[in-house]
Amino acid sequence: MEDQTAMMIQEKLLAMLKELSNKSPILGAAIFSVEGLPLVSHFHAGTEEVTVAAMVAGIHAAGEQTVKELRQGDLKSIIIQGDLGTTLVISVSPDYILTVTAPENAALGLIFSDAKRTAKDARKILHQSA
């Protein structure tokens, strides 16, 4: 029964990530554990989700340590900007993080708003399973 519940949660989360990618300038999205394990992802073909999950978890851990050292409370998000696009890392819960990618010409405010809303919805789904 527990496996069936986990699969239902993953299906709900995947549908949410697909909708996010279809309704906004976001190219891809994933929910990873803070330990660096993929839970569910909707990236373009060729993206190595296990590698990305490990890197994002490392970035998230460094961000958490930074805000702790600087006494800035709990980490909410990290913005990574490259020449060809932007990646956002947003805390979903103490155990999970949302990662979204967008092209360089996308409006950062819109991406951030859509991603924060998705993180909030994902938190509700994950909380129901606890």
N, C-alpha and C positions, 0 to 999 in steps of 0.2 A: 504493500500500500504506500509506503514511504517513497519508493521509486516512482510510482505513478504521480504522486503529489509533486515531486521534484520535476518531473517531465512537464506537468501542467504549468508550473511556475516558469520553466524555461520557455515554453511555447508562448505564454503571455508576454514575457520580456522580449522575446524575439519579434513578436508582432508589433510591440511598442517601438523597438529600434527600427524596424522596417518603415513604420508610419513616420517616424521622425525623419528618416532619410528621404522619404517621398514628399513630405510637406514643407521642408525647409532646405536651405542651401547645404545642409550637412551631407557629406559624402558617405560617411561610414560611422558606425557607433558600436560600442561593446561594453559589456559589464564584466569586470574582472574582480577576483578576490584581491584583498590587499596583500596576500601572499604571492600573487603573480600567476594565478590560475584562471584561465578563461571560463566564464560561466555561460555567456551567450554573446555572439557577435554577428554583426551585419556589415562586413567590410567588402571592398571590391576584391575580385579574384586576384590571387597572388599574394595577398597579405598573410604573413605568417603570424597568426593570432597568438600562438604560444610565446613567440619571441617578443611581440609587442606587449603582451600581458606582463612578462617579466620586467621589461624596461619601464613600463608605466608604473608598476608596483615600486620599483626602485626610486623613480622620480617622486612618487607620492610619499614614500618613506622619508626621503630627503626633505621634502616640503614640510612634512609633519614635524621633523626635528628642527627645521628652521623657524617655524612659527613658535615652537615651544621655547627655543633659545631666545628669541626676540620678544617673548611674552606677548604674543598676538592672538592668543586664544586657540581655538581648534581650526585646523586647515579646512577650508571650504572648496577651493579650486586652484588650479594651476593653468596658466596660459602658455603654450609653446608656439612661437611663431617662426616659420621658416620662409624662405623665398617663394615657395610654391603653395603654402597653405598654413593653416592654423590647427592646432590640436588643443582641445580642452580636456582637463582631467578634473572631475568633480566628485566629491565625496557623496556616496549614496547612503552609507551607513558605516558603522565602525569596521565592518567586514568587507564592504564592496565599494568599487569606484566605477564611475561611468567615464568612458573616453569617447570623444567625438572628433572627427576630422572635417575640415571645410576648406574650400579653395581660398587663395589669397585675396580674391576680390569680394568675398562674402562679408556682409556687415557683422562685425563682432558682437554688437549688442543683440542682434536677432539670434545669432548662434547661441550666445550665452543664455538668453531668455528661454529658447527652446530646450536647450540642454538641462537647465535648472529645473524646468517643468518635468522633463522626462525623469530626472534623478528623483524628484519628489514622488512621482507615480511609481517608479521602480521600488522606492523605499517602502511604499504601502504594500506592494505585491510581496516583497521579501518579508515584511513584518508579519503578514498573514500566515506565512509558512512557519514562523518561529513558535 
